[in-house]
């Protein structure tokens, strides 16, 4: 993305990115991120798959959960094909399976993600919430994520140019963190983090789009929580990793262009994997979504270790 784009242009670009094109009853196409480099952001594929699934159910049914498995890393540049299976349509609930694929050099489609989403007609029900929103500083009292990133890059004169560009690339999601994330921290610390997030400019009044943006943003900071107890970071080249699966439960409507608090923790890591959980609260302290993810997390081997 160009460095001189306004916040509204960045957010408009995100809306366009997540708006999938319908080819036939059960086939959709997701466009690539403009000027994207390397591997496709997992949150993008999840959000596009959710948007495709939402387009295949009646308007009165809304997504309440999704479960996704990352099969292969997607490549920036090629379009992504989303194929829908209509597994269930009931009076209250509906279920869709989505296979996201990209074309190989030989033209054959190769799956990169499987996603199952469940939809429900809105209804009243018994309500409780047994977790309070963490007592943290409000976003107005915190520095922006981009300000912290610039400070970090300026303090790392030997950072590779590719990593520098990735760190400083303008984003449509504004984030403000209360804690030191993995790339800020080289000392082992408790595996939990708290970050406020919202789009950098207003979104259209489309609840399905707001859910998709929340799903998109839920892939930020999550896997890195498992790295905190080890004082290691992908940004410093100390780890290799990739998301393996991702689940989101949408508990109540929320606007992704209002501040939301993302509280993440990692109760376990081992066997080359890290397990992470997330809770997303609105400013009123209401739990609006829950997230869980497991990812591959391995200490990067040095060239000397590879030769041993």
N, C-alpha and C positions, 0 to 999 in steps of 0.2 A: 504494500500500500504506500502511496505517496506520503511523505512526511508533512506536506502542507495541506492535507485534507482537514476540513472542519470536523468537529465531533458529530454533527448531524450527517455529514457525508459518510463518515465511518459507520454510523449506525444504519443509515440507508443501505450501505453496502452489505451489512450483516443481514438485514431483512431480505435483500435480494438473494443473498447466498442461501438462506434457509427456505426460500420459496421454490419448491420443486415443481417441475413441469410435468403434467400428465400426458402420457403417450397413448394409453388405452386404459381399459377399466382397472387393470391391476399392474400397470407399469408406469414408473415415474423416473425422471432424470434430475439429478442434482448437479448444479454447475460448480466448477472449481473456484477456489478463492483467487481473486485477481492478484497477480504477482506472487502467488504462493510458491514456496521453495521447499523441497524435501518431502517429508512425510505429512500426510493430511492429519490435521488435528482431530483426535478422536471425538471430541465434543461436537464437531461439525457433522460427522457421519451419523452420530446418534440423533442429533436434532433434525437433520434432513430425513432420516428414516422415520422419526416420529411424525414429522409433517406429512410424509407420504401416507403413513398408516391413518392419520387423522382424516386425510382427504377421502379415505375409503369407507368411512362410517358416517351415519347420519349426523347432522349438526347438533342434535340434542344429546348425543353421547360424547363425553369428554374423557380424555386420558387420565387414568388414576395411577397407572404404574407402567414401567417398562423394564425389561431385562435384556441386556445385550452381551454378546460375546465377540471380542475382537479376534479375527482369524488370521489376518495378515495386515501389515502396514499398508495403507493406501498411499498412492503417489499424487503429489500436487500436479495439476495440469489436466489429466484426463477427466472427463465427466464420470459421474457415479450413477450406475443403474440400480433402481430400487424395484424389486419384484415382490408383490403382495400376495399372501395366501389368506383367504377369508375363512378362518377356522371355525368361527362361531359368531352367530347373531341371535341374541336372545332379547327378551323384552327389556331387561335392565342392563345387561352386559353384552359386550362384543369383544372379540379377540382377533388380533391380526399378527401374522408372522411376516417379517420383512427380511429379504436377503439383499444386502448391498454388494455390488460387484463392480469391478473395473475391467476394461478390455486390456488384454495382453498384446504384445507385439504381433502375435498371430491372429488377433481379432477375437479370440475366445474370451468370454467373460470369466473372471476369477473372483470368487467370493472374498470379501474382506471383512464383513460383519454380518452376524445374524441378530435380529432383534424381535422380541415378542412384546406387544403392547396390549393392555387391557383398557377398555372404555366402559363408562357407566353413565346412565341417565341420572341427572342430579336428583337427590332426594334428601329428606331430613333423617337424622338418626341420632343414636346415643352419642354423646360427645365427652371426651376427656383428653387432657394433655398432662402427662406426668413428668415433663421436663421443662424447666424454666429457661428462658433465654439467658445465656451467660451475661454477667454484669461486666461489660467492657466499655471502653471509650467510644463515644459516638463518632461517625465518619467525619463530621465537621472538625474534629480535633486532631485528625490524623493526616499525615503526608500522603500524597497520591503514590500509587504503585510506580508510575513512570518516573516520578522524582527520585524514588529510592533506587530504581534501576539505573538512572543516569549517574547517581552518586556511586553505585557499585561499579559500573563500567569505568568511570573516571579513575577509580582506585585500583583497577586491574589493567595496567598498561600492556600486559602480555596476552590478554584475552584474544582468542582467534576472531578474525573479522566476521566469520559466519555467525559465531555466538553473539558478537556485538550487535549485528544487525537484527538478530532474533530478539535479543533483549530490548532493543530500542524501537522495534517496529510499533507504530501506532496501533492501538487496539480499540474496538468499539465497546469493550467492557471496561469500565473504570473500577479499579480495585483499591482498597485501602486496608492495610493489614495492621493488626494490633501486635502480633508476635513477629519474631524473626523466622522467616521461611527458610527452607533448606539452602537456597542459594545465598542467603545473607549470613548463614551461620556455619561455623566449622567446629563448634563445640557440641558434644552430645547434650540433648535437652529432652524434656518431656514430649512424647509424641502427640501433641495437640496444637491446633492453630485456629485463629479467629480472623476472618477477613470479611469486610463489607464489600459488596459489589452491586453494580447496576449498569445499565447501558449508559454510554456517555452523552446521549441525547434522547428525547422522547421517542417512544414506539407507537405505532398505530394501535387502536383499541381492538385488538384481536386476541382473545384469551388463548387460543391455540398457539399463536406466535409467542406470547409471553411464556407459556409452558415450554416451548421449544428453546427459547433463549435461556431459561433457567436450566434446562437439560444441557445446553451447550456450555454454560458457565460452570456447571457442576463438575466438569472434568478438569478445571483449574485447581491447583493447590492440593488436590486430593492424594495422589500417589506420593507426592513429596512429603506428606506427613509421616509416612513410614520410614523415611530417611533421617528424620530428626534425631532419634536416639543414637544414631551412629555418626553424626557430625559429617555426613558425606553429601555430595550434591552432583546432579547431572551437569549443571552449569560449569562446574570446575573439572569436569571430565573424570570424576571419581567413580561414577556408576554407569551401568547400562540398564535400560529398563523399557517396559512397554505395558500398557494396560491390557489385561486379559479379559476382564468382564466388568460390567457397569450396570447398576440397577438404580432406578429412581422411583419413589412413591410420591405422588402429588396429593397432599392432604386437603388443601384449600386453595381457592383462587389467589393469585398474587401478581403484582405488576413487576416486571423485570426492569422497568425504568425508575423504580423507587428503590432506595437502599434496602438490601437484604443482607443479613448476617449469616455467613457460612462458617459453622463451627465444625472442625474436623478432628478426628482422633484415629489412632492406629493401635488397636489392642494386641496385634501380633505381627511378627515377620519371621521368616525362616524358609529353608528349602528353596532359596532363590526367589521367594515371593513376599510381597507385603500386602497386608489386609488393612483397608481404611474405611471409615464410616464418616458420614456428614449429616448435619442437621441444618436446615435453612429456616431462618426466622424473619418475619417482617418487623418493622419498627415498633409495632404494638406488642411484640413478644410472642406472637402466635407462630406455631410450627407450621410452615407451609409446605415443606418437602423433606424427605429423608433420602439419603444416598448411601450406597455401599459399592466398593470396588476392590478387586484384587489385581495386583500387577506384578509382572516380573521385575525383580530388583536384585542386581548382581554387582558386586564390586568389580570395577574394570581391571582387567589384568594388564600389567605392564608388558612392554616388548621383551624385557628380560625374563619375566615369568613365562611368556609364551615359548621362549627358546629353551627353558629348563626342562 
